[in-house]
Amino acid sequence: MTRQDANSSAPVLPEADCVIVGGGPVGLLSALFLGRSGLRVSLVERWPQRYPLPRACTIDHEALRILQAAGVMNDHADLFEPSQGERGGYEFRNGGGELLQAIDWNRAAESGWANTNGFYQPDLEAVLEGLAVATPGVSVHRGWTFHSLTQDGEEVSVRVAPTDHPSEAVEIRSQWLIGADGANSAVRDQLGIDVSDSGFQADWLVVDYQPLVEEKWTAFVTQYCDPAQPATAVNSGPGRRRFEFMRRADMTVEELGQDSTAWRLMAPWGVTPETARLERHAVYTFRGRWAHTWRKGKVFLTGDAAHLMPPFLGQGLCSGLRDARALTWRLGMVHRELATPSVLDTYGPERMGHVREIIDEAVAAGRVICELDVDRAAARDAAMKERARNPDAATRKPPHPRLGEPSLTVASGGTDGQLAPQGRVRFGGRVGLFDDVVGGDWQLISRVGDPTGLLDPLDVSWFRSVGGVTADVSDGGPVEDLDGAYAHWFAEQGCEALIARPDFYVFAAGGHSDIPLLVSRLRQALQPVPPRAR
């Protein structure tokens, strides 16, 4: 039971509160949040070293707010390069170079961060792993492979073994298990969970390179909807660029994956061995899939183990980070006896409903981009150019779905289940984003006055006991809404007060006078239990 991880001095212990299978960003973030909630976490990852090359390369404002909560952004905001460019930063162009559609990736985002950003995944993983292993109670075991699991309703027994010595398996007894082990999830297979497919599938070559000369791109991302050769150009983080090329029927997968093919396909953009250093090239099959259920007993799926989408909207990793936050705040509250296990029932339905909408949009974008028939492509171009003549349709917003149902929310005229805002504020002599300056897992915010003025002292005490903070962002209130982000959001939603969850989604909203009812409904939803006997 005490075989040493070749990359860690910590032994694989026989007991944990949660075992996480998979050491990518989703697994590491989950371990970090759970460790901070007081859980003993054992994370096992089959590869002995972090993957040294880029994979995901775009991340949105909501995911950055999640990373902010994890402590990443204070010292590492420079890892992310905000989207820039005219017409929203994300363009669809046809084979002749004509603009067909734009998506507003440069929009002002609700979360206080740039709407879309490029980044280099190995750097982010290094930061997350550093934070995770520095968290009391968290052990990261690289070079260990998940083999099997059994569960009896009370605990999960997990068998893992050193990747290079599979016969030397050990068992970890745990209260929960999280499968964050990717698209070919062994945890999902062990559970016998079926996967649905969108019917969309295309092979693409992904090429990452570092420019050796200055490049000027007109957009942060451009989709070249050219039936002769569909392609994507992406700003993939500071000092890095990416091209993606669809495989045509007259090319084999083996030919597509060759260095010479990558250079030949990038040459029309002036990217050559003299102007760029090739960092990675790999062939991927882009598709849309989702697991039928994300939970069986004490075992949960997150990230690519639960869903897979084409990368055309840059939402794959973002969705996985949302999964991690949505699951870990629930597990943390249950572990600390601040909520009953019933709160776990809504994790899968909420996240599945949310991500299915994004998958559908990503697949729809893929069908536009991947059209190879010249006549159908011409008809597509004509229809898109006609729509673009309408100024209101020329630039679209990125997908912004609400949570799926049933959800841990209270019906509030459609505001519930939407993403709550974060703006810059001044409070207590400090200026910064709300989560950093005011904080809180649960946030009770009013645009009219002090929320505690309407609450019984016992309700105030209870709300604070679950990690809640209250804020008065009214004119002249103690929390100054520096850029008007809260005033704008409340006016747009037609409400005066909100309760935001730890994953930044609106639990409930209403008038200022509704605050006692909103807090009461939250307490009813969480069903807190007495503290553990000491």
C-alpha positions as CSV (number, residue, x, y, z in Angstrom):
1,M,0.0,0.0,0.0
2,T,3.0,2.3,0.3
3,R,4.7,2.0,-3.1
4,Q,6.3,5.4,-3.8
5,D,5.3,7.4,-6.9
6,A,8.4,7.9,-9.0
7,N,7.6,11.6,-9.2
8,S,6.4,12.3,-5.7
9,S,7.5,11.5,-2.2
10,A,3.9,10.9,-1.1
11,P,2.8,7.3,-0.8
12,V,-0.5,6.1,-2.3
13,L,-2.5,5.8,0.9
14,P,-5.3,3.2,1.3
15,E,-8.0,5.8,2.2
16,A,-9.1,9.1,0.8
17,D,-12.2,11.2,0.7
18,C,-12.1,11.5,-3.1
19,V,-10.0,9.8,-5.8
20,I,-9.6,11.6,-9.0
21,V,-8.6,9.7,-12.1
22,G,-6.9,12.0,-14.6
23,G,-4.2,14.7,-14.1
24,G,-5.2,17.2,-16.8
25,P,-6.6,20.7,-16.0
26,V,-10.0,19.4,-15.0
27,G,-8.6,16.8,-12.6
28,L,-6.1,19.2,-11.1
29,L,-8.6,21.9,-10.7
30,S,-11.0,19.5,-9.0
31,A,-8.3,18.3,-6.6
32,L,-7.4,21.9,-5.8
33,F,-11.0,22.9,-4.9
34,L,-11.7,19.8,-3.0
35,G,-8.5,20.1,-1.0
36,R,-9.4,23.6,0.0
37,S,-12.7,22.3,1.2
38,G,-10.9,20.0,3.6
39,L,-11.1,16.7,1.7
40,R,-8.2,14.2,1.4
41,V,-7.7,13.8,-2.3
42,S,-5.7,11.3,-4.2
43,L,-5.2,12.1,-7.9
44,V,-3.8,9.4,-10.1
45,E,-2.5,10.1,-13.6
46,R,-1.1,7.3,-15.8
47,W,1.6,9.4,-17.5
48,P,4.7,10.0,-15.3
49,Q,5.2,13.5,-16.7
50,R,2.9,16.3,-17.7
51,Y,2.2,16.4,-21.5
52,P,4.7,19.0,-22.8
53,L,2.9,20.2,-25.9
54,P,-0.2,22.3,-26.5
55,R,-3.7,20.9,-26.8
56,A,-6.6,23.3,-25.9
57,C,-5.6,26.9,-26.8
58,T,-8.6,29.1,-26.1
59,I,-10.4,29.8,-22.9
60,D,-13.4,32.1,-22.1
61,H,-14.2,34.7,-19.4
62,E,-16.2,32.3,-17.2
63,A,-13.3,29.8,-17.1
64,L,-10.9,32.6,-16.1
65,R,-13.2,33.5,-13.3
66,I,-13.1,29.9,-12.1
67,L,-9.3,30.0,-12.3
68,Q,-9.5,33.3,-10.4
69,A,-11.3,31.4,-7.6
70,A,-8.6,28.8,-7.7
71,G,-5.9,31.4,-7.1
72,V,-4.4,31.3,-10.6
73,M,-5.0,34.8,-11.9
74,N,-3.3,36.8,-9.2
75,D,0.2,35.8,-10.4
76,H,-0.5,34.2,-13.8
77,A,-2.9,36.5,-15.7
78,D,-0.1,37.0,-18.2
79,L,-0.6,33.4,-19.4
80,F,-3.7,34.5,-21.3
81,E,-3.8,36.7,-24.4
82,P,-7.2,38.4,-24.9
83,S,-9.0,38.2,-28.2
84,Q,-8.5,41.2,-30.5
85,G,-9.4,42.2,-34.0
86,E,-12.2,44.0,-35.9
87,R,-15.7,42.7,-36.2
88,G,-15.6,40.8,-32.9
89,G,-12.3,38.9,-33.4
90,Y,-13.8,35.6,-34.8
91,E,-14.5,35.5,-38.5
92,F,-15.9,33.1,-41.0
93,R,-14.5,33.7,-44.6
94,N,-15.1,31.8,-47.8
95,G,-12.6,30.5,-50.3
96,G,-12.4,34.0,-51.9
97,G,-11.6,35.7,-48.6
98,E,-15.0,37.3,-48.3
99,L,-16.4,37.8,-44.8
100,L,-19.4,35.6,-44.2
101,Q,-20.1,35.9,-40.5
102,A,-18.5,37.3,-37.3
103,I,-18.8,36.2,-33.7
104,D,-18.3,38.8,-31.0
105,W,-15.4,37.3,-29.0
106,N,-14.4,40.9,-28.0
107,R,-17.7,41.7,-26.2
108,A,-17.8,43.0,-22.7
109,A,-18.2,39.8,-20.6
110,E,-20.1,39.2,-17.4
111,S,-17.2,37.7,-15.5
112,G,-14.8,40.6,-15.4
113,W,-12.3,39.1,-17.8
114,A,-11.9,39.2,-21.6
115,N,-14.5,37.2,-23.4
116,T,-12.0,34.9,-25.1
117,N,-8.3,34.3,-24.6
118,G,-5.5,32.3,-26.1
119,F,-3.2,30.3,-23.8
120,Y,-0.5,27.6,-23.7
121,Q,-1.9,24.5,-21.9
122,P,1.4,23.2,-20.5
123,D,2.0,26.4,-18.7
124,L,-1.5,26.4,-17.2
125,E,-1.2,22.7,-16.1
126,A,2.1,23.5,-14.4
127,V,0.5,26.3,-12.4
128,L,-2.5,24.1,-11.5
129,E,-0.3,21.2,-10.4
130,G,1.9,23.5,-8.3
131,L,-1.2,24.9,-6.5
132,A,-2.7,21.4,-6.1
133,V,0.3,19.7,-4.5
134,A,0.8,22.7,-2.2
135,T,-2.8,22.3,-0.9
136,P,-3.0,20.3,2.4
137,G,-4.7,17.0,1.9
138,V,-4.0,16.7,-1.9
139,S,-1.6,14.1,-3.3
140,V,-0.8,13.9,-7.0
141,H,0.5,10.5,-8.1
142,R,1.9,10.5,-11.6
143,G,2.8,7.2,-13.3
144,W,-0.2,5.4,-11.7
145,T,-3.0,3.8,-13.8
146,F,-6.6,3.3,-12.9
147,H,-7.6,-0.4,-13.2
148,S,-11.1,-0.9,-11.7
149,L,-13.7,0.2,-9.2
150,T,-16.4,-1.3,-7.1
151,Q,-18.9,0.5,-4.9
152,D,-21.4,-0.6,-2.2
153,G,-23.4,2.5,-1.5
154,E,-21.1,3.6,1.3
155,E,-17.7,3.9,-0.4
156,V,-15.9,3.3,-3.6
157,S,-12.9,0.9,-3.8
158,V,-10.5,1.9,-6.5
159,R,-7.7,-0.3,-7.8
160,V,-4.7,1.5,-9.2
161,A,-1.2,0.3,-10.2
162,P,2.1,1.8,-11.3
163,T,1.9,2.2,-15.0
164,D,5.2,0.4,-15.5
165,H,4.3,-2.4,-13.0
166,P,0.6,-3.2,-13.6
167,S,0.8,-6.3,-11.5
168,E,1.6,-4.3,-8.3
169,A,-2.0,-3.0,-7.9
170,V,-3.1,-1.3,-4.6
171,E,-6.6,-0.4,-3.4
172,I,-7.8,3.0,-2.3
173,R,-11.1,3.2,-0.3
174,S,-12.8,6.5,-0.9
175,Q,-16.1,8.2,-0.4
176,W,-16.2,9.5,-4.0
177,L,-14.5,9.0,-7.3
178,I,-14.2,11.6,-10.1
179,G,-13.4,10.3,-13.6
180,A,-11.5,13.1,-15.4
181,D,-9.7,10.7,-17.6
182,G,-10.5,12.0,-21.1
183,A,-12.5,11.0,-24.1
184,N,-11.5,7.3,-23.8
185,S,-12.4,7.3,-20.1
186,A,-11.7,4.0,-18.4
187,V,-13.9,5.1,-15.5
188,R,-16.8,5.6,-17.8
189,D,-16.2,2.2,-19.4
190,Q,-16.1,0.6,-16.0
191,L,-19.4,2.1,-15.1
192,G,-21.0,0.9,-18.4
193,I,-22.2,4.3,-19.3
194,D,-23.3,4.7,-23.0
195,V,-22.4,7.6,-25.1
196,S,-24.5,9.4,-27.7
197,D,-23.0,10.8,-30.9
198,S,-24.0,13.9,-32.8
199,G,-23.3,12.3,-36.2
200,F,-20.7,14.9,-37.0
201,Q,-17.2,13.6,-37.7
202,A,-14.2,15.0,-39.5
203,D,-10.4,14.4,-39.4
204,W,-8.3,17.5,-38.9
205,L,-4.6,18.2,-38.8
206,V,-3.7,20.5,-35.8
207,V,-0.4,22.4,-36.2
208,D,1.1,24.5,-33.5
209,Y,4.1,26.7,-34.2
210,Q,6.0,29.7,-32.8
211,P,6.5,32.6,-35.3
212,L,10.1,33.7,-35.9
213,V,8.9,36.9,-37.6
214,E,6.1,39.3,-36.7
215,E,2.7,38.2,-38.0
216,K,-0.3,40.5,-38.4
217,W,-3.6,38.7,-38.4
218,T,-6.9,40.6,-38.9
219,A,-8.8,38.4,-36.5
220,F,-8.1,36.3,-33.4
221,V,-9.6,33.3,-35.0
222,T,-10.5,32.9,-38.7
223,Q,-12.5,30.0,-40.2
224,Y,-11.6,29.6,-43.8
225,C,-14.8,27.9,-45.2
226,D,-13.1,27.0,-48.5
227,P,-14.3,23.7,-50.1
228,A,-10.9,23.3,-51.7
229,Q,-9.3,23.2,-48.2
230,P,-11.2,24.1,-45.0
231,A,-8.8,25.6,-42.5
232,T,-8.7,27.5,-39.2
233,A,-6.2,30.0,-38.0
234,V,-6.0,30.7,-34.2
235,N,-4.0,32.9,-31.9
236,S,-3.1,30.2,-29.4
237,G,-1.5,32.2,-26.6
238,P,1.4,34.6,-26.2
239,G,4.0,34.0,-28.9
240,R,2.2,31.0,-30.4
241,R,-0.1,30.3,-33.3
242,R,-2.1,27.4,-34.6
243,F,-3.5,26.2,-37.9
244,E,-6.0,23.4,-38.4
245,F,-6.7,21.7,-41.7
246,M,-9.5,19.4,-42.6
247,R,-8.6,16.1,-44.3
248,R,-10.1,15.8,-47.8
249,A,-11.1,12.4,-49.3
250,D,-8.1,12.4,-51.6
251,M,-5.7,12.4,-48.7
252,T,-5.0,9.6,-46.2
253,V,-4.7,10.2,-42.5
254,E,-1.1,9.1,-42.7
255,E,-0.3,11.7,-45.3
256,L,-2.2,14.4,-43.4
257,G,0.0,13.7,-40.4
258,Q,3.4,14.3,-42.1
259,D,5.6,17.3,-41.4
260,S,5.8,18.0,-45.1
261,T,2.0,18.2,-45.3
262,A,1.9,20.7,-42.4
263,W,4.4,23.0,-44.1
264,R,2.7,22.7,-47.5
265,L,-0.7,23.6,-46.1
266,M,0.6,26.6,-44.1
267,A,2.7,28.0,-47.0
268,P,-0.1,30.2,-48.4
269,W,0.0,32.2,-45.2
270,G,3.7,32.7,-45.4
271,V,4.4,30.2,-42.6
272,T,7.6,28.3,-43.7
273,P,10.6,26.6,-42.0
274,E,12.3,30.0,-42.3
275,T,9.6,32.0,-40.6
276,A,8.3,29.6,-37.9
277,R,9.4,26.8,-35.6
278,L,7.1,23.8,-35.7
279,E,6.1,22.8,-32.2
280,R,3.5,20.0,-32.7
281,H,1.3,18.5,-35.4
282,A,-1.3,15.8,-34.8
283,V,-4.4,14.5,-36.5
284,Y,-7.6,14.5,-34.5
285,T,-11.1,13.3,-35.3
286,F,-13.5,16.2,-34.4
287,R,-16.9,15.0,-33.2
288,G,-19.7,15.7,-30.8
289,R,-20.5,13.1,-28.0
290,W,-21.9,13.1,-24.5
291,A,-22.4,10.5,-21.8
292,H,-26.0,9.4,-21.1
293,T,-25.4,10.0,-17.3
294,W,-22.7,11.7,-15.5
295,R,-23.1,9.9,-12.2
296,K,-23.5,6.4,-11.0
297,G,-23.7,6.1,-7.2
298,K,-20.6,7.7,-5.7
299,V,-18.8,8.1,-9.1
300,F,-18.9,11.2,-11.3
301,L,-17.7,12.1,-14.8
302,T,-16.2,15.4,-15.7
303,G,-14.6,17.0,-18.8
304,D,-14.0,14.9,-21.9
305,A,-15.0,11.8,-20.0
306,A,-18.5,13.3,-20.0
307,H,-18.6,15.2,-23.2
308,L,-16.7,15.9,-26.4
309,M,-17.2,18.6,-28.9
310,P,-15.7,20.0,-32.1
311,P,-13.3,22.8,-31.2
312,F,-14.8,25.4,-33.5
313,L,-16.2,27.5,-30.6
314,G,-13.2,27.0,-28.3
315,Q,-15.5,25.6,-25.5
316,G,-14.1,22.1,-24.8
317,L,-11.8,22.9,-21.9
318,C,-14.1,25.7,-20.7
319,S,-16.9,23.2,-20.3
320,G,-14.6,20.8,-18.4
321,L,-13.6,23.6,-16.0
322,R,-17.3,24.4,-15.4
323,D,-17.9,20.7,-14.6
324,A,-15.1,20.8,-12.0
325,R,-16.4,23.8,-10.2
326,A,-20.1,22.7,-10.4
327,L,-19.2,19.3,-8.8
328,T,-16.6,20.3,-6.3
329,W,-18.6,23.0,-4.5
330,R,-21.3,20.4,-4.0
331,L,-19.0,17.7,-2.8
332,G,-17.3,20.2,-0.5
333,M,-20.5,21.3,1.1
334,V,-21.7,17.7,1.6
335,H,-18.3,16.8,3.1
336,R,-18.6,19.7,5.6
337,E,-22.2,18.8,6.4
338,L,-23.4,22.1,5.1
339,A,-25.7,20.4,2.6
340,T,-27.3,17.0,2.2
341,P,-26.1,14.6,-0.5
342,S,-29.3,15.4,-2.5
343,V,-27.5,18.5,-3.9
344,L,-25.4,16.1,-5.9
345,D,-28.4,14.9,-7.9
346,T,-28.6,18.1,-10.0
347,Y,-24.9,18.1,-11.0
348,G,-25.4,15.9,-14.1
349,P,-28.7,17.4,-15.4
350,E,-27.5,20.9,-15.0
351,R,-24.2,20.4,-16.8
352,M,-25.6,18.1,-19.5
353,G,-28.3,20.5,-20.5
354,H,-25.7,23.4,-20.6
355,V,-23.1,21.5,-22.6
356,R,-25.5,19.9,-25.0
357,E,-26.5,23.4,-26.3
358,I,-22.8,24.2,-26.8
359,I,-22.1,20.9,-28.6
360,D,-25.1,21.6,-30.9
361,E,-23.7,25.0,-31.7
362,A,-20.2,23.7,-32.3
363,V,-21.5,20.9,-34.5
364,A,-23.6,23.5,-36.5
365,A,-20.5,25.6,-37.0
366,G,-18.5,22.6,-38.0
367,R,-21.0,21.7,-40.7
368,V,-20.7,25.2,-42.1
369,I,-16.9,25.1,-42.1
370,C,-16.4,21.5,-43.3
371,E,-18.6,21.8,-46.5
372,L,-16.6,20.3,-49.4
373,D,-19.3,20.4,-52.1
374,V,-18.6,23.4,-54.3
375,D,-22.2,24.1,-55.2
376,R,-23.5,23.7,-51.6
377,A,-20.6,25.9,-50.4
378,A,-21.6,28.6,-52.9
379,A,-25.3,28.5,-51.7
380,R,-24.0,28.7,-48.1
381,D,-21.9,31.7,-48.9
382,A,-24.8,33.5,-50.6
383,A,-27.1,32.9,-47.7
384,M,-24.6,34.0,-45.1
385,K,-23.7,37.1,-47.0
386,E,-27.4,38.0,-47.3
387,R,-27.8,37.6,-43.5
388,A,-24.7,39.7,-43.0
389,R,-26.4,42.7,-44.8
390,N,-28.6,43.0,-41.7
391,P,-26.4,44.9,-39.1
392,D,-28.1,43.1,-36.3
393,A,-27.2,39.7,-37.7
394,A,-23.7,40.6,-39.0
395,T,-22.0,39.8,-35.7
396,R,-23.4,37.1,-33.4
397,K,-22.9,36.6,-29.7
398,P,-21.2,33.4,-28.6
399,P,-23.4,30.7,-27.0
400,H,-24.5,31.6,-23.5
401,P,-26.8,28.8,-22.3
402,R,-28.6,28.6,-19.0
403,L,-28.2,25.6,-16.7
404,G,-30.0,22.4,-17.7
405,E,-32.9,21.1,-15.7
406,P,-33.6,20.0,-13.0
407,S,-31.3,22.5,-11.4
408,L,-30.4,23.7,-8.0
409,T,-32.1,27.1,-8.6
410,V,-35.3,28.9,-7.8
411,A,-37.5,30.1,-10.7
412,S,-36.9,33.8,-11.1
413,G,-38.3,34.9,-14.4
414,G,-35.5,33.3,-16.4
415,T,-32.7,35.0,-14.5
416,D,-32.1,31.8,-12.5
417,G,-29.5,29.5,-14.1
418,Q,-27.8,32.4,-15.9
419,L,-24.3,33.5,-15.3
420,A,-24.0,36.1,-12.5
421,P,-21.9,39.2,-13.1
422,Q,-18.5,40.2,-11.6
423,G,-17.4,43.8,-11.9
424,R,-14.7,46.0,-10.5
425,V,-15.5,47.4,-7.1
426,R,-14.1,49.6,-4.4
427,F,-14.6,48.2,-0.9
428,G,-12.7,48.6,2.4
429,G,-10.0,50.7,0.7
430,R,-9.3,48.1,-1.9
431,V,-10.1,48.2,-5.7
432,G,-10.4,45.1,-7.8
433,L,-12.8,42.4,-9.1
434,F,-15.6,41.6,-6.7
435,D,-14.5,38.0,-6.0
436,D,-11.1,39.2,-4.9
437,V,-12.2,42.3,-2.9
438,V,-15.5,41.1,-1.4
439,G,-15.1,37.3,-1.9
440,G,-17.6,34.7,-0.9
441,D,-18.7,31.3,-2.1
442,W,-22.4,32.3,-2.0
443,Q,-23.0,36.0,-2.9
444,L,-26.1,37.9,-1.9
445,I,-26.0,41.3,-3.7
446,S,-28.6,44.1,-3.8
447,R,-28.7,47.2,-5.9
448,V,-31.1,48.9,-3.4
449,G,-29.5,48.6,0.0
450,D,-28.0,46.4,2.7
451,P,-29.3,42.8,2.3
452,T,-28.8,42.1,6.0
453,G,-31.2,44.8,7.0
454,L,-34.1,42.6,6.0
455,L,-32.8,39.3,7.5
456,D,-33.1,37.8,10.9
457,P,-29.7,37.7,12.7
458,L,-30.0,33.9,12.7
459,D,-30.4,33.9,8.9
460,V,-27.4,36.2,8.5
461,S,-25.4,33.8,10.7
462,W,-26.5,30.8,8.8
463,F,-25.7,32.4,5.4
464,R,-22.2,33.3,6.6
465,S,-21.7,29.8,7.9
466,V,-22.1,28.4,4.4
467,G,-19.5,30.8,3.0
468,G,-21.9,33.5,2.1
469,V,-21.2,37.2,1.8
470,T,-23.6,40.1,1.4
471,A,-23.0,43.3,-0.6
472,D,-24.8,46.6,-1.1
473,V,-23.9,47.9,-4.5
474,S,-26.4,50.8,-4.5
475,D,-25.4,54.4,-5.2
476,G,-23.6,55.4,-2.1
477,G,-23.4,51.9,-0.7
478,P,-20.3,50.5,0.9
479,V,-19.4,48.4,-2.3
480,E,-18.9,50.9,-5.1
481,D,-19.8,49.6,-8.5
482,L,-16.9,51.3,-10.3
483,D,-17.8,50.6,-13.9
484,G,-21.6,50.2,-13.5
485,A,-21.4,46.4,-14.2
486,Y,-24.0,45.6,-11.5
487,A,-26.3,48.5,-12.2
488,H,-26.4,47.4,-15.9
489,W,-27.0,43.8,-15.1
490,F,-29.8,44.4,-12.6
491,A,-31.4,46.9,-15.0
492,E,-31.2,44.4,-17.9
493,Q,-32.6,41.5,-15.8
494,G,-35.3,43.7,-14.2
495,C,-34.5,42.7,-10.6
496,E,-32.9,44.3,-7.5
497,A,-31.2,41.4,-5.7
498,L,-29.6,38.1,-6.5
499,I,-28.0,35.1,-4.8
500,A,-25.1,33.7,-6.8
501,R,-23.7,30.2,-6.3
502,P,-20.1,29.2,-5.9
503,D,-19.9,28.4,-9.6
504,F,-21.2,31.9,-10.4
505,Y,-24.7,30.9,-11.6
506,V,-27.8,32.7,-10.3
507,F,-29.6,30.6,-7.6
508,A,-32.4,33.1,-7.4
509,A,-33.2,36.8,-8.1
510,G,-36.0,39.2,-7.3
511,G,-36.8,42.5,-5.6
512,H,-34.9,43.8,-2.6
513,S,-37.9,42.9,-0.4
514,D,-37.7,39.3,-1.6
515,I,-34.3,38.8,0.1
516,P,-35.7,36.9,3.2
517,L,-37.6,34.5,0.9
518,L,-34.5,34.0,-1.3
519,V,-32.4,33.1,1.7
520,S,-35.1,30.8,3.0
521,R,-35.3,29.0,-0.3
522,L,-31.6,28.6,-0.4
523,R,-31.6,27.1,3.1
524,Q,-34.3,24.7,2.1
525,A,-32.4,23.7,-1.0
526,L,-29.2,22.9,0.8
527,Q,-30.9,21.2,3.8
528,P,-28.0,21.8,6.2
529,V,-27.3,19.3,8.9
530,P,-25.9,19.8,12.4
531,P,-22.1,20.0,12.6
532,R,-20.3,16.8,13.2
533,A,-19.9,15.7,16.8
534,R,-16.4,16.6,17.9
